[in-house]
Amino acid sequence: MTKKTGKQSINIMGERLIILLMGSQGVGKGTYGALLSKEYNIPLISTGDLFREAAANKTGLGIKARDEYWGQGKLVPDNLTLKLLQERISQNDCKNGFLLDGFPRTLNQAEELDKIAKVDLVLHFVASEKVILERLGNRIICRKCQKIYHRINMPTKVPGVCDVCGGEIYQREDDTPELIKIRLKEYWTKTKPVFDYYKNKNLLSEIDASFPIEEVDKILKQVEKEIEKIKK
Ligand code: AMP
């Protein structure tokens, strides 16, 4: 894989790098993932975004996933999720590796992923429930480029308009306190075995994600350190 330094790209791995970003909703995986994607020049793939895009594009799978599952705060069944993911990671921009956000969420998904990719590192981002509820309740997103903002701490310059691409800003349908609580509960119940799975494989690294966005460097430094370790 390549790491960009200024205008140059240098090879630091000589092979594909696959990193999983784990942690409950609202812990900041999307924000840190976007920074890491830039830094390491590999795409950030979020299964949640893939579902939202598929629904926006009105594909059969996208509409089914929204109407029957994610629109109600439920996990989408593994077969649909894997189908969507497999299509995405077979694209050319994933040849040097990728960062995965929001996948795997079940033990079965982790086992299926092992059949199609070699996971190098699993980063577990951790923050308190209080921090998570505050972040999610104020999260707003660009419909076009998916950039994430915070209503109070990181608002757009013009209300309702993305600073980066001019796209429309929206709040996710499932970012209501009621659905957040359902998602958090479901997340921990279903995902706990996934943490144990990667812990047993010695791939899991915990990252303290409770810092405010201005201190994002503290988190990136922790992540860099973990990536350095696997390069050795
Ligand atoms: P997220 O943006 O990661 O919170 O995902 C939004 C919704 O998409 C989730 O609440 C799930 O319904 C669905 N989803 C995303 N990733 C997965 C996954 N790996 N397995 C099952 N459902 C998923």
Boltz pocket constraint, residues with backbone or C-beta under 6 A from the ligand:
constraints:
  - pocket:
      binder: B
      contacts: [[A, 25], [A, 46], [A, 47], [A, 48], [A, 49], [A, 51], [A, 69], [A, 70], [A, 71], [A, 73], [A, 74], [A, 75], [A, 76], [A, 77], [A, 78], [A, 81], [A, 101], [A, 102], [A, 103], [A, 104], [A, 105], [A, 106], [A, 109], [A, 174], [A, 183]]
      max_distance: 6.0
